[in-house]
Amino acid sequence: MENGSLVFSFFLIFSGAALFATVALYTRQPLLVAYIVLGALLGPYGLQWVGDTRLLSDISHIGIIFLLFLLGLDMQPSHLVSMLSKSSVIGIASSIIFAATGYLIAITFDFTTLEAIIIGTAMMFSSTIIGIKLLPTTVLHHRHTGELVVSILLLQDVIAIVVLLFLYSHQQQDSSGAQLAIALAALPVLILVAWLAVKFVILPIMQQFDRIHEYLFLVAIGWCLGLAELSSYVGLSAEIGAFIAGITIATSPIAQYIAISLKPLRDFFLILFFFSVGASFNLALLDDVIIPALILSIVALLLKPWVFRYLLQWLKEPLHTSWEVGFRLGQASEFSILIAYIAASTQQIGTEASHVIQATTIITFLVSSYIVVFNFKSPIAVSDRLRRD
């Protein structure tokens, strides 16, 4: 993509997003819906005004990295460990239930056994972006509901990384066991390196030059992207590295200033992400995949809140909290789309199975966003009573 066309694409995306967002606000619709619909309209399978969605998707991935970095900034390490230990049973049990359900539905639509397994696997996860984007940053991150949501999402992210490592290893014809072992062994090493770097390098230089806000901004971005790249290099995901980068400086008094400074940058890239989600879907295949995708979507939207509700109540959580967490996690995940891409590129699944996963993810993104913004506190809630940030 040439510079001129990239600038023109950005003009179309952000001018169009501003227009669609205005309409969404007047009609009291979630802004995420506007971005996805805009992507489908302008993308290569719509009006074809924005053609290179692969580049935009790569750029928008930075938004996910910043999202996880900001998430880490809002969490205390000791409390996180406690919450993860509590949510491990919920994360594992729910993943098994969702995977089995997705597998059975896929089999009934005559997908192959391997395709059904991968479709079921894609249904295991909830969206980190939807879940965290719709959390009021200054409210729920410091309350029990937000901590439950975050801890379950983080455990799912770890499971998703294991799945992706297997898919990547198949793609590269490597030994999946060896690659997985190396990646898992690298995780505690990465945490230790990050902690030492923050204690002896990052925080001392930030404290010395804390009056120069531009410098703090640059160091924060460099630290986030640097650890994300290192994490990716050792076989983990950039998102995990970004989260570790954030949580290692969460105890610093400067953490909240960094979080506030980076929010506009995060939102810029997340608009690109949701646009690329809508633009990447081939509308010509809609007739072939709509029925299984609708069935999977309906089951996910109904089953996920119910499963999380009962698992959390089993752990003695209040009924209202259990339902809220369930609805906030009641969708498929951006990891589902990534699984579909990788499995299709390695010919483990066909084009139809890949688009079933993508369609299910988009439908659950849209419907789940509606459910949350109309019923729970969020930064983009449709009523003043529920709007919090």
Buried (B, 14 or more C-beta within 10 A) or exposed (E): BEEEEBEBBBEBBBEBBEEBBEEBBEEEBBBBBBBBBBBBBBBBBBEEBBBBBEBBBEBBBBBBBBBBBBBBBBBBBEEBEEBBEBBBEBBEBBBEBBBEBBBEBBBEBEBBEEBBBBBBBBBBBBBBBBBBBBBBBBBBBBEEBBBBBBBBBBBBBBBBBEBBBBBBBBBEEEEBEEBBEBBBEBBEEBBEBBBEBBEEEBBEEBEEEEEEEEBBBEBBBEBBBBBBEBBBEBBBBBBBBBBBBBBBBBEBEBBEBBBEBBBEBBBBBBBBBBBBBBBBBBEEBEEBBBEBBBBBBBBBBEBBBEBBBBBBBEEEBEEEBBBBBBBBBBBBBBBBBBBBBBBBEBEBBBEBBBBBBBBBBBBBBBBBBBBBBBBBBBBBBBEEEBBBE
